[in-house]
Amino acid sequence: MWYQRTVFYEIYVPSFCDSNGDGIGDLQGIISKIPYLSELGIKGIWLTPFYPSPRVDNGYDISNYYDVDKTFGTMEDFKHLLERAHEYGIRVIIDVVINHTSNQHPWFLESKKSKENPYRNYYIWEEKPKNNWESFFAGSAWEYEKETNEYYYHAFSKEQVCLNYSNPRVKEEIFQVLKFWLDLGVDGFRFDVINFLKMQRDKWPDNPYENGKQLHKYDKNQPGILKFIEELKSFVSNWNDKFLLGEIGEDYLEDMLPYVGKEKLDACFNFNIGSIENFDLKKIYEELVKCEKHQIVPTLFFSTHDMKRHFSRLCKEQVNHAKLLAFMMLTLKGVPFLYQGEEIPTKDFRPKSIEEIQDIQGRLWYNNAIKQGFNKEEAFALAYQNTRDFSRSLLEWKDEDLNEDFYQFYQTMIAFRNENEILQTGNYDFIALEDFVLSYRRTSGNQSITFYLNFGETEVLLPKGYQKVLGTQEESEVLKPMNAVALCLGKDESLKL
């Protein structure tokens, strides 16, 4: 499949490139950067939601699945973006949110009019909260609606109302949404929180608690989801060569495995690798080994719009460390997903007051803390801890912000991957970790390349008689700390530690 040969670049539409000076990214801004992305070596882009939306959750609260939010442009702009990207050989996958809609979506506006409305059963309504389920953001997941004197269910903010997939009409509606965009020529979808779909109405057990925090056990991965995904895969297969990527809201590979396979999703985001809070080479290695054991092609990333940038979070803004992680992402077996601006490199945005926090998750934590009696400083600390604004600030594309050497390193590494079959489809002969040196050999046909990444503080001796293919350091008999090399070796050679 083409996606296995592709280096993707996530574009968070509201903050990627502002073409009209209103402080918000837009489709024309993206179009203007297509040549830049092509020059960088990108072959695929993932666009976050750009549909009409009140933008309570920055577009993940969709009020119309069939159009473009005027903040970002027009449908003609989107068609131009798609055409322009394809001209440069760049495929485009788009985020689609099918777990919930905005409370301003026409379906929900109809649904809340009366209990007899034809759209009532598109959502989950109850006379009283059925259980103790909490929102993944903060507070109860049940919201009272006075017009019909009932409660509706929302897994995230109260403005993001969960759809009822026990109603066959909902599935039919969603399939028509996918058809619309597939007919326009998109190359695939990234499905937001797809394991959260609500498939049943007859069982509502309470979620358990651990150390005072609710464990989300019964409000995700419900029976029936996998059957639905098989139907979805079958439906999309009517269009050739489309990539289906799932956001599975889990931290453990074992919980993601059921969603990926021939009759299911092509891949899922491996948060078991990408979302680590602090750099942990042993943890990364162990998760890579698990993926190989289960024959899963992992997605390779350390930053997205939902987490702090890894340049700040993992690398502590040390360029050599960031280069080493880039070397890793672009030489491991898997599908790399770069996040906008990491090639510059871009640091975290750090809000200094609640006024600077835009993310609904952070603001909800603040408001709930104030209601519970916390003072403003304590409430802001909780908001700061839980906001996702760190990676969402607008890229200004100033020349002085670009580290030319760092950018060229990314460009060289991406070209290296694009030009070598081994790095696109090659398998592992081995993958190993000894002390702080990660090593792996990838082979395709009769060719192989061996990689050594030294995350430690001491030099290690390289094998004799090697042919250096690429590296982060000058030619040397030793591999220096925080450096990496790619070597052509005989298969019996190994690194001398």
MISE-445087 format. One record per residue (C-alpha): residue in three letters; x, y, z. Coordinates in steps of 0.2 Angstrom, whole numbers, plus 5000, padded with zeros to 4 digits. Each point is the difference from the previous one (the first is absolute). Layout:
REM residues N
- ALA:X:Y:Z
...
//
This chain:
REM residues 497
- MET:5000:5000:5000
- TRP:5006:5018:4996
- TYR:4998:5006:5018
- GLN:5014:4988:5006
- ARG:5012:5010:4988
- THR:4994:5017:5005
- VAL:5007:5013:5012
- PHE:4984:5009:5007
- TYR:4999:5018:5007
- GLU:4986:5004:5012
- ILE:4992:5017:4996
- TYR:4990:5008:5014
- VAL:4990:5011:4989
- PRO:4996:5014:5013
- SER:5019:5003:5003
- PHE:5010:4995:4985
- CYS:5001:5015:4988
- ASP:4989:5016:5001
- SER:4998:5007:4982
- ASN:4989:5015:5004
- GLY:5007:5007:5016
- ASP:4985:4996:5012
- GLY:5011:4989:5011
- ILE:4992:4984:4995
- GLY:5008:4987:4988
- ASP:4990:4997:4984
- LEU:4999:4989:4984
- GLN:5008:5013:4990
- GLY:5014:5001:5012
- ILE:5002:4981:4998
- ILE:5000:5001:4981
- SER:5014:5013:5001
- LYS:5011:4988:5009
- ILE:4997:4985:4989
- PRO:5017:5003:4990
- TYR:5008:5002:5017
- LEU:4994:4983:5006
- SER:5005:4992:4983
- GLU:5017:5007:5002
- LEU:5001:4993:5018
- GLY:4996:4983:4992
- ILE:4982:4998:5007
- LYS:4989:4987:4990
- GLY:4985:5001:5011
- ILE:4991:5013:5011
- TRP:4986:4997:5013
- LEU:4988:5015:5002
- THR:4992:5002:5017
- PRO:4981:5005:4999
- PHE:4996:5015:4988
- TYR:4981:4998:5000
- PRO:4987:5013:5006
- SER:5001:5000:5019
- PRO:4997:5011:5015
- ARG:5018:4995:5004
- VAL:4997:4997:5018
- ASP:5013:4986:4998
- ASN:5010:5008:4985
- GLY:4989:4992:4987
- TYR:4998:4983:5008
- ASP:4982:5005:5003
- ILE:4993:4999:4982
- SER:4984:5009:4996
- ASN:5000:4995:4981
- TYR:5009:4985:4993
- TYR:4998:5006:4982
- ASP:5009:5017:4999
- VAL:5015:5011:5005
- ASP:4999:5012:5015
- LYS:5001:5018:4993
- THR:5014:5003:5013
- PHE:5011:4989:4989
- GLY:4993:5004:4983
- THR:4988:4992:4988
- MET:4997:4983:4992
- GLU:5008:5007:4984
- ASP:5016:5003:5011
- PHE:4999:4982:5006
- LYS:4999:4993:4982
- HIS:5014:5011:4995
- LEU:5011:4994:5015
- LEU:4996:4982:4995
- GLU:5004:5003:4982
- ARG:5016:5010:5004
- ALA:5006:4986:5012
- HIS:4997:4987:4987
- GLU:5010:5010:4987
- TYR:5015:4999:5012
- GLY:4997:4981:5003
- ILE:4994:5003:5018
- ARG:4985:4990:5006
- VAL:4987:5007:5012
- ILE:4991:4992:5014
- ILE:4987:5009:5010
- ASP:4994:4999:5018
- VAL:4982:4995:5002
- VAL:4991:5000:5016
- ILE:4987:4987:5001
- ASN:4998:4997:5019
- HIS:4991:5016:5003
- THR:4993:5016:4992
- SER:4999:5018:5005
- ASN:4984:5004:5010
- GLN:4998:5013:4986
- HIS:4998:4986:4987
- PRO:4983:4999:4992
- TRP:4998:4982:5005
- PHE:5002:5005:5018
- LEU:4989:5016:4999
- GLU:4986:4989:4993
- SER:5004:4987:5013
- LYS:4997:5011:5015
- LYS:4983:5007:4994
- SER:4990:4986:5006
- LYS:5001:4982:5005
- GLU:4990:4995:4984
- ASN:5012:5009:4988
- PRO:5007:4988:4987
- TYR:5017:5005:5004
- ARG:4998:4997:5019
- ASN:5008:4983:4999
- TYR:5015:5007:4991
- TYR:5007:5004:5017
- ILE:4999:4992:5018
- TRP:4986:5007:5010
- GLU:4994:4994:5017
- GLU:4988:5006:5014
- LYS:5014:5001:5012
- PRO:5019:4996:5000
- LYS:5002:4981:4997
- ASN:5016:4998:5009
- ASN:5015:5009:5008
- TRP:5009:5003:4983
- GLU:5011:5016:5000
- SER:5006:5010:4985
- PHE:5017:4997:4994
- PHE:5003:5019:5002
- ALA:4992:5003:5017
- GLY:4984:4998:5009
- SER:4985:4989:4997
- ALA:4997:4993:4983
- TRP:4981:5003:5001
- GLU:4993:5017:4996
- TYR:4982:5005:5004
- GLU:4990:5008:4986
- LYS:4985:5010:5007
- GLU:4990:4999:4983
- THR:4995:4982:5002
- ASN:5005:4998:5019
- GLU:5013:4986:4996
- TYR:5018:4998:5000
- TYR:5012:4996:4985
- TYR:5017:4992:5000
- HIS:5016:5008:4995
- ALA:5017:4992:5002
- PHE:5009:5016:4999
- SER:4993:5018:5001
- LYS:4982:5003:5002
- GLU:5000:5008:4983
- GLN:5007:4983:4992
- VAL:4985:4988:5000
- CYS:5003:4982:4998
- LEU:4991:4991:4986
- ASN:4990:4984:5003
- TYR:5007:4986:4989
- SER:4986:4988:5005
- ASN:4989:5010:4988
- PRO:5004:4993:4982
- ARG:4996:5017:4993
- VAL:5015:5008:5008
- LYS:5011:4988:4992
- GLU:4992:5003:4983
- GLU:5002:5019:5002
- ILE:5019:4998:5005
- PHE:5003:4989:4984
- GLN:4992:5014:4989
- VAL:5012:5013:5008
- LEU:5015:4988:4996
- LYS:4993:4998:4982
- PHE:4999:5019:4998
- TRP:5019:5003:5004
- LEU:5006:4984:4991
- ASP:4991:5006:4984
- LEU:5009:5016:5001
- GLY:5017:4990:5000
- VAL:5006:5000:5018
- ASP:5013:4986:5002
- GLY:4993:4993:5017
- PHE:4994:5005:5017
- ARG:5007:5002:5018
- PHE:4985:4995:5011
- ASP:5000:5009:5016
- VAL:4998:4990:5017
- ILE:4991:4986:4990
- ASN:5001:4988:5014
- PHE:4988:5011:5010
- LEU:4985:4997:4989
- LYS:4984:4996:5010
- MET:4993:4983:4993
- GLN:4988:4995:5013
- ARG:4986:5007:5010
- ASP:4995:4986:5011
- LYS:5016:4999:5012
- TRP:5006:5014:5010
- PRO:5011:4994:5014
- ASP:5009:5013:5011
- ASN:5018:5003:4997
- PRO:5012:4995:5014
- TYR:5012:5012:5009
- GLU:5018:4998:5005
- ASN:5009:5012:5011
- GLY:4985:5012:4999
- LYS:5001:5001:4981
- GLN:4987:4992:4989
- LEU:5006:4986:4988
- HIS:4991:5001:4983
- LYS:4996:4981:4999
- TYR:4983:4999:4993
- ASP:4998:5016:4990
- LYS:5012:4994:4986
- ASN:5004:4984:4990
- GLN:4982:4995:5001
- PRO:4994:4984:4992
- GLY:4995:5003:4982
- ILE:5014:5013:4996
- LEU:5011:4987:4991
- LYS:4985:4994:4989
- PHE:4996:5018:4996
- ILE:5019:5003:4995
- GLU:4999:4985:4988
- GLU:4985:5007:4992
- LEU:5008:5017:4998
- LYS:5016:4992:4993
- SER:4989:4990:4987
- PHE:4991:5016:4996
- VAL:5015:5010:4997
- SER:5008:4986:4989
- ASN:4988:5005:4986
- TRP:5013:5014:4997
- ASN:5017:4994:4996
- ASP:5016:5002:5010
- LYS:4993:5010:5015
- PHE:5009:5001:5017
- LEU:4990:4998:5016
- LEU:5009:5006:5016
- GLY:4992:4999:5017
- GLU:5003:5009:5016
- ILE:4997:4987:5013
- GLY:5000:5008:5016
- GLU:5011:4988:5010
- ASP:5017:5000:5006
- TYR:5003:4981:4999
- LEU:5004:4991:4984
- GLU:4989:4985:5005
- ASP:4985:5011:5000
- MET:5003:5007:4983
- LEU:5003:4983:4991
- PRO:4982:4995:4997
- TYR:4997:5016:4990
- VAL:5014:4997:4987
- GLY:5000:4986:4986
- LYS:4995:4995:4983
- GLU:4982:5003:5003
- LYS:5002:5014:5012
- LEU:5010:5016:5001
- ASP:5017:5001:4990
- ALA:5008:5008:5015
- CYS:4997:5008:5017
- PHE:5010:5013:5009
- ASN:5012:4992:5012
- PHE:4998:5010:5015
- ASN:5010:4986:5009
- ILE:5015:5007:4991
- GLY:4996:5018:4996
- SER:4992:5008:5016
- ILE:5013:4996:5013
- GLU:5002:5015:5012
- ASN:5019:4998:5002
- PHE:5013:4993:4989
- ASP:5002:4981:5004
- LEU:5010:4991:4988
- LYS:4997:4983:5008
- LYS:4981:5003:4999
- ILE:5001:5005:4982
- TYR:5010:4984:4996
- GLU:4988:4989:5009
- GLU:4985:5007:4991
- LEU:5009:4998:4983
- VAL:5004:4982:5004
- LYS:4981:4997:5005
- CYS:4995:5007:4983
- GLU:5012:4989:4991
- LYS:4994:4985:5010
- HIS:4982:5003:4995
- GLN:5005:5005:4982
- ILE:4993:5017:5002
- VAL:5007:5014:4989
- PRO:5001:5014:5013
- THR:4997:5019:4997
- LEU:5016:5009:5005
- PHE:4997:5017:5008
- PHE:5004:5009:5016
- SER:4989:5016:4997
- THR:4983:5003:4995
- HIS:4987:5014:5004
- ASP:4994:4991:5016
- MET:5017:5000:5009
- LYS:5015:5011:5004
- ARG:5013:5001:4986
- HIS:5013:4987:5002
- PHE:5014:5013:4997
- SER:4995:5007:5016
- ARG:4993:4985:5009
- LEU:5012:4987:4996
- CYS:5016:5009:4994
- LYS:5000:5015:5012
- GLU:5003:5010:4985
- GLN:5016:4992:4996
- VAL:5003:5000:4981
- ASN:5011:4984:5000
- HIS:4987:4990:5010
- ALA:4987:5006:4988
- LYS:5011:4995:4985
- LEU:5002:4983:5008
- LEU:4981:4997:5002
- ALA:4997:5006:4982
- PHE:5013:4987:4994
- MET:4991:4987:5010
- MET:4983:5005:4993
- LEU:5006:5000:4982
- THR:5010:4984:5000
- LEU:4989:4988:5011
- LYS:4987:4988:4993
- GLY:4984:5009:4999
- VAL:4990:5015:4993
- PRO:5008:5017:5006
- PHE:4988:5015:5005
- LEU:5009:5016:5002
- TYR:4991:5014:5009
- GLN:5000:5018:4992
- GLY:5015:5010:5004
- GLU:5010:4986:5008
- GLU:5013:5002:4986
- ILE:5003:5019:5004
- PRO:5001:4995:5015
- THR:4985:5007:5010
- LYS:4999:5001:5019
- ASP:4985:4998:5011
- PHE:4988:5015:5003
- ARG:4999:5003:5018
- PRO:4984:5010:5006
- LYS:5003:5012:5014
- SER:4982:5003:5005
- ILE:4983:4992:4998
- GLU:4996:5013:4987
- GLU:5014:4993:4989
- ILE:4992:4982:5001
- GLN:4989:4997:4985
- ASP:4998:4981:5002
- ILE:4983:4995:5006
- GLN:5008:4986:5011
- GLY:5011:5012:5009
- ARG:4986:5012:5003
- LEU:4988:4987:5006
- TRP:5013:4995:5013
- TYR:5002:5018:5005
- ASN:4981:5003:5002
- ASN:4997:4984:5009
- ALA:5014:5003:5012
- ILE:4993:5018:5004
- LYS:4983:4992:5004
- GLN:5008:4987:5012
- GLY:5008:5015:5010
- PHE:5017:5000:4993
- ASN:5008:5018:4999
- LYS:5005:5007:4982
- GLU:5018:4995:5002
- GLU:4996:4982:5004
- ALA:4986:4999:4986
- PHE:5012:5007:4987
- ALA:5013:4987:5005
- LEU:4988:4986:4997
- ALA:4995:5009:4983
- TYR:5018:5001:4995
- GLN:5003:4982:5004
- ASN:4985:4994:4990
- THR:5000:5013:4985
- ARG:5005:4994:4983
- ASP:5005:5018:4994
- PHE:5019:4996:5001
- SER:5001:4994:4982
- ARG:4986:5010:4993
- SER:5007:5018:4998
- LEU:5000:5008:4983
- LEU:5016:4997:4990
- GLU:5006:5017:4994
- TRP:5013:4994:4987
- LYS:5013:5013:5004
- ASP:5017:4997:4992
- GLU:5008:5003:5016
- ASP:4991:4986:5009
- LEU:5007:4987:4987
- ASN:5015:4990:5005
- GLU:5007:4997:4983
- ASP:5011:4986:5005
- PHE:4986:4991:5010
- TYR:4988:5002:4985
- GLN:5013:4994:4988
- PHE:5003:4985:5011
- TYR:4981:4996:5000
- GLN:5000:5002:4981
- THR:5015:4988:4998
- MET:4992:4987:5011
- ILE:4984:5001:4991
- ALA:5009:4998:4983
- PHE:5010:4986:5007
- ARG:4983:4991:5004
- ASN:4992:5004:4984
- GLU:5014:4994:4990
- ASN:5003:4983:5008
- GLU:4989:4986:4999
- ILE:5007:4992:5016
- LEU:4994:5015:5010
- GLN:4982:4999:4992
- THR:4996:4981:5001
- GLY:5016:4992:5007
- ASN:4998:4988:5015
- TYR:5011:4998:5015
- ASP:5014:4988:5001
- PHE:5001:5005:5018
- ILE:4996:5014:5012
- ALA:5010:5002:5016
- LEU:5004:5011:5014
- GLU:5016:4999:5011
- ASP:5003:5014:5012
- PHE:4995:5015:4991
- VAL:5004:4995:4982
- LEU:4985:4995:4990
- SER:5004:4989:4984
- TYR:4990:4992:4987
- ARG:5003:4993:4982
- ARG:4988:5001:4987
- THR:5000:4989:4984
- SER:4991:5001:4983
- GLY:5005:4987:4987
- ASN:5019:4998:5001
- GLN:5003:5017:5007
- SER:5001:5004:5019
- ILE:5005:5016:5010
- THR:5004:4999:5018
- PHE:4996:5015:5012
- TYR:5008:5005:5016
- LEU:4993:5014:5011
- ASN:5011:5005:5015
- PHE:4988:5008:5013
- GLY:5014:4998:5013
- GLU:5014:5012:5007
- THR:5015:4989:4994
- GLU:5007:4996:4984
- VAL:4999:4982:4993
- LEU:5011:4991:4987
- LEU:4993:4998:4983
- PRO:5003:4983:4990
- LYS:5015:5000:4988
- GLY:4998:4999:4982
- TYR:4984:5009:4999
- GLN:4993:5011:4987
- LYS:4991:5015:5007
- VAL:4984:5004:4991
- LEU:4994:5015:5011
- GLY:5002:5007:5017
- THR:4999:5015:5012
- GLN:5019:5001:5002
- GLU:5016:5001:4990
- GLU:5009:4984:4995
- SER:5007:4992:5015
- GLU:5005:4983:5008
- VAL:4989:5004:5014
- LEU:4981:5004:5002
- LYS:5000:5016:5011
- PRO:4986:5004:5013
- MET:4984:5006:4993
- ASN:5004:4995:4982
- ALA:4995:4986:4988
- VAL:5006:4991:4985
- ALA:4994:4989:4986
- LEU:5012:4987:4994
- CYS:5002:4987:4987
- LEU:5007:4985:5009
- GLY:5002:4981:4998
- LYS:4986:4992:5009
- ASP:5012:4992:5013
- GLU:5006:5017:5006
- SER:4994:5009:5015
- LEU:5004:5015:5010
- LYS:5014:4998:5012
- LEU:4994:5007:5017
//
